Amino acid sequence: MTKYLDRRAFLKLSCQSGMGALLALSFGCSIRQAMDSEPDPRTAIIYATRYGSTLDTAGWIKKGLGNEVSLLNIETLDAPEMLSNYDHLILGSGVWVGGVHQQLKEMLVKHSRQLRGRVIASFVVCGTRGETESERQGIARYLDQIHRPLGYTPEFVTQFGGRIIVEKLTKEDKAALTRFYNNFLNKPLASWDRTEPSNASRFGKSMQDALLRLHKS
């Protein structure tokens, strides 16, 4: 049997249905706004450079990532602020006597607990090519200075070639390198450039899927 609604009942039902739809729409919009207002996880590359080749390498990695990635200099870094602002970190350092930058090592030790799990990649920039077992062991020792305080090895790890421009060296660095070249390499100190823009960009690009995965988790 068909049930008919009088005008008053029809209007009442229409208002109730309309209000329900409006409330549902409002509730959905509020959830959407809350989701949209939640900030995306942020990524930073923390670099340690002396003559610029590590900064250049960090920039090429950033270009490969294709995301909004910050470049942070270890020498001007505010570690507590960095820890509050960034979810995922890439650490890179040039190599000096004693290995990676001292301030990077100190930051890793001091904030090892807060950094654990955030560091997704690491790299060093150095003159060693990694062509012999001895050179590969040297690179591994440099990287270990980054990984040991963290307590783990990040998913992405690599090494890039650096650069020496003799005219830009400090007197101390020039003297030390001259001795090294004369005593161990048996040749005079000369400028060279082994930086790797395309490889650094590919390294950044290789992390895109991993970062997307982390952002969704």
KAQUI-V964378 format. One record per pair of residues at least 6 apart in sequence whose ideal C-beta (glycine too) atoms are under 8 Angstrom apart, sorted by the first residue. I is the first residue (numbers start at 1). J is the second residue. Records with the same first field share a line. If there is no record, write none. Layout:
# KAQUI-V964378
I: J / J
This chain:
# KAQUI-V964378
5: 13
40: 215
41: 87 / 88 / 214 / 215
42: 68 / 70 / 85 / 86 / 87 / 88
43: 65 / 67 / 68 / 69 / 70 / 86 / 87 / 88 / 89 / 90 / 211
44: 69 / 70 / 71 / 72 / 82 / 85 / 86 / 88 / 89 / 90
45: 58 / 61 / 62 / 69 / 70 / 71 / 72 / 89 / 90 / 91 / 92
46: 72 / 74 / 77 / 82 / 89 / 90 / 91 / 92 / 104
47: 54 / 55 / 57 / 58 / 71 / 72 / 73 / 74 / 92 / 93
48: 54 / 73 / 74 / 75 / 92 / 93 / 94 / 100 / 101 / 103 / 104
49: 55 / 58 / 73 / 94 / 125
50: 94 / 96
51: 94 / 163 / 164 / 165 / 168 / 169
52: 163
53: 94 / 125 / 162 / 163 / 195
54: 92 / 93 / 94 / 125 / 162
55: 71 / 73
56: 195 / 197
57: 92 / 123 / 125 / 160 / 195 / 196 / 200
58: 71 / 90 / 92
59: 71
60: 196 / 197 / 198 / 200 / 201 / 204
61: 90 / 92 / 123 / 200 / 201 / 203 / 204
62: 69 / 71 / 204
63: 201 / 204
64: 200 / 201 / 202 / 203 / 204 / 205 / 206 / 207
65: 204 / 205 / 207 / 208 / 211
66: 204 / 205 / 208
67: 208 / 211
69: 90
70: 86
72: 82
74: 93 / 101 / 103 / 104 / 107
75: 103
77: 103 / 107
79: 107 / 110 / 111
82: 89
83: 111 / 114 / 115
86: 118
87: 118 / 214
88: 118 / 120 / 211 / 214
89: 115 / 118 / 119 / 120
90: 119 / 120 / 121 / 122 / 123 / 156 / 207
91: 104 / 108 / 119 / 121 / 122 / 123 / 146
92: 122 / 123 / 124 / 125
93: 100 / 101 / 104 / 124 / 125 / 142 / 146
94: 100 / 101 / 124 / 125 / 126 / 162
95: 124 / 125 / 126 / 127 / 128 / 142 / 162
97: 176
99: 105 / 141 / 142 / 145
100: 124 / 142 / 145 / 146
104: 146
105: 145 / 149
108: 115 / 146 / 149 / 150
109: 149
112: 149 / 150 / 151
115: 149 / 150
116: 150 / 151 / 152
119: 150 / 154
120: 154 / 155 / 156 / 207 / 210 / 211 / 214
121: 154 / 155 / 156 / 157 / 203 / 207
122: 143 / 146 / 147 / 154 / 156 / 157
123: 157 / 158 / 159 / 160 / 203
124: 139 / 142 / 143 / 146 / 159 / 160
125: 159 / 160 / 161 / 162 / 195
126: 139 / 142 / 159 / 161 / 162
127: 161 / 162 / 164 / 192 / 194
128: 135 / 138 / 139 / 159
129: 135 / 161 / 194
130: 136 / 139 / 159
139: 159
142: 159
143: 157 / 159
147: 153 / 154 / 157
155: 210
156: 203 / 206 / 207 / 210
158: 203
160: 195 / 196 / 199 / 200
161: 194 / 195 / 196
162: 194 / 195
163: 192 / 193 / 194 / 195
164: 177 / 189 / 191 / 192 / 193
165: 191 / 193
166: 174 / 189 / 190 / 191
167: 191
169: 177
174: 189
177: 189
178: 188 / 189
181: 187 / 188 / 189
182: 188 / 189
